[in-house]
Amino acid sequence: MDSREELTIMSFILSNKKQRWLSSLDGKNRRKQLNRLAHQHDLDPRFMTAVPVNQDSADDIEALLRKSGAPDECYVMSESASIDRKSMQLGEALTTVVGNYFGALLVCIPGALAYYEGEDRERYILKRN
């Protein structure tokens, strides 16, 4: 498993779901597990901040992430196989996921800062200090 994925799981997934995520992402169950990203049920709400409705464009979300220290590049975990496990420029990744109705986690700073997009346009900044 990629260390960025492990840090993200350990930081932002609910305690009772962590082991399942850790054991599923390396094997044949990866796709099935990543499909859970369609809805945020496994994310720990203590570290989630909803993106304001008036700031929910890709550019606005990038600005919010940059204010929290996001670098130029992020790592993508997604139910969309075409971008899963890719490192992408933050702006490109956001343009790809925002409003496209699939679940994704954009890992900006492993274990500390990520962006979540769900299939129902659920949008959250995930942050730990």
N, C-alpha and C positions, 0 to 999 in steps of 0.2 A: 504494500500500500504506500502511496505517496505520502510523505510526511506532512504536506500541506493539508491533505484530506484528514489524516489522523488528528492533527491539531484542531482543525475545524470541528470535527465530530466531538472531540473531548471538550471543546469550549462552548459549543452552541446547541448540541443535541441533548435532550432530556436524559437524565441519569439512567432511567430504566430502559432507554432505547439505545444507548451508546454501544453496548456489546454487539447487538444485532447489526448495527451499522458497520462496526469495525470488522466483523466476520463476513459480512456480505459483499463489501465493495471489491474485494480481491478475486472473488470467484465467479462462478456462472450466474449467481444471483444479483450481480451488480445492476443490471437493467431493472430488475424487479424492485430492488431497494431504491434506486434513484427515481423510480416512478412515484415514490412517496413524496418527492419534492413538489408534486403538483399542488399539494396543500401543506401548510406549515405545522401539521399536527405533532411532529417530532422535535420541533425547535423549542428551545427554552425561552419562555416569554420574558424572563428577567433581563435578557440581553437584546430584546427586540424593540426597535423604535419605528413606528409606522412612518412611511414617507408621506409628508403632507400632500393632500390632493392637488394643491396649487403648485407643487414642485415635483410632479411625477413624470416629467419627460426625461429622456436619457441624459440630456445636457444638465438638467437640474439635479438629477441624482448623482451624476459625476461630480458636480460642484459640492454637494453634501458630503460625498465620500472623500473628496480632496481636503475639505475642511477638517476631516477626522484623520488625515495623514495618509490617505491612499496613494500608493505609487502609480507610475504610468502603466504597469502591467499587473494583470490578475490571473489567477488560476480558476478554471471553470469546472464545476461539478454540475452535470445537467442530465435530465431525462432525454434531452435531444442528443443523440449519439454523434451528430455532426460537430458539436462543440465540446462534448464531454472530454475531460482530461487534457484540455488545451490551455496553454498560456496565451493570453491575448492582451492587446492594448485595452485599457479600461474602457475608453470611449467606444471602441469597436464592440467589445463584449456587451456593454449596456445597450447599444443600438440593436444588437442581435436578440437580446432577451426581453427588453422592455416592450410590453404590449403584444407579445407573440404567443401567449397562451401555453407555455410549458414551464415546468419548474426548473429553477436553476439557483445555484449558489455561486457567487463570484467572490473568490477568496482574495481579498486585497492584502491583508496582513495576517498570515496564518495564526490562528488562535486569538486574534485581537479584533479584526475588522473584516466584515463580509457584507455582501448585499444578497438579499433573497427576493426572488420573483416567483410567484405561484401562478398557476394557470387561470385563476380567477382575478388576475391583476392585484394580488396581494403583494405589497411591496414594503420591505423592511430593511433597515440598516441594522446589522448585528454588530454589537460592539461590547468589548470587555476592556476594562482599564488595567 
